[in-house]
Amino acid sequence: MNRPDPMSLDRFVHADAARMGGELVFRGTRVPVKALFDYLRAGKSANEFLSDFDGVSTDAVQAVLAFAEADIIQRVPAA
């Protein structure tokens, strides 16, 4: 799998040292990207996350998950 273009991910996430202590957030919100992974780790769905954070778009969640998936697959050596 090819890793998604980081520039396309940049359309959906943002970090600024002057906001939220430089934490990576979904662009146009104060919702940390980490919150998505916290939801998933807790057994909640991406749809539940989207429902609770209506300022975050489905496209943004899909882009973050695709980037994370590609990064994991790229890092794990083939058996």
C-alpha positions in Angstrom: 0.0 0.0 0.0 1.3 3.4 -0.8 1.4 6.0 1.9 -1.1 8.8 1.4 0.4 12.1 0.4 1.2 14.1 3.6 0.0 17.2 1.8 -3.4 15.8 1.4 -3.5 15.0 5.1 -2.5 18.6 5.8 -5.9 19.6 4.4 -7.5 17.9 7.4 -5.1 18.3 10.3 -3.1 21.2 11.7 -0.6 21.9 14.5 0.3 25.4 15.8 2.4 26.0 18.8 0.2 28.9 19.7 -2.9 26.8 19.8 -3.5 23.8 22.0 0.2 23.6 22.9 1.0 22.5 19.4 -1.1 19.4 19.6 -2.2 18.0 16.2 -5.9 18.9 15.7 -8.5 18.5 13.0 -8.3 21.6 10.9 -10.8 24.3 11.8 -11.4 22.8 15.2 -9.8 22.3 18.6 -10.4 18.6 18.5 -7.2 16.7 18.9 -6.4 13.9 16.4 -5.5 11.8 19.4 -9.1 11.9 20.5 -10.1 9.8 17.5 -7.6 7.1 18.5 -8.8 7.3 22.1 -12.3 6.6 20.9 -11.2 3.7 18.8 -9.1 2.3 21.6 -12.1 2.5 23.9 -14.1 0.4 21.5 -16.2 3.2 20.1 -16.7 3.6 16.3 -15.6 6.4 14.0 -19.2 7.2 13.5 -19.6 7.8 17.3 -16.6 10.1 17.2 -18.1 12.0 14.3 -21.4 12.3 16.1 -19.8 13.7 19.2 -17.5 16.1 17.3 -19.7 17.5 14.6 -17.0 20.0 13.5 -14.9 17.1 12.2 -15.7 15.8 8.8 -15.9 12.2 7.7 -13.3 12.9 5.0 -10.9 14.1 7.8 -11.4 11.0 9.8 -10.9 8.8 6.8 -7.7 10.6 5.8 -6.2 10.3 9.3 -7.1 6.6 9.4 -5.7 5.9 5.9 -2.5 7.7 6.8 -2.1 5.7 10.0 -2.9 2.4 8.3 -0.4 3.1 5.6 2.3 4.1 8.1 1.7 0.9 10.1 1.8 -1.3 7.1 5.0 0.4 5.8 6.7 -0.1 9.1 5.9 -3.8 9.7 8.2 -6.1 7.7 6.5 -8.7 5.5 6.6 -12.2 6.9 
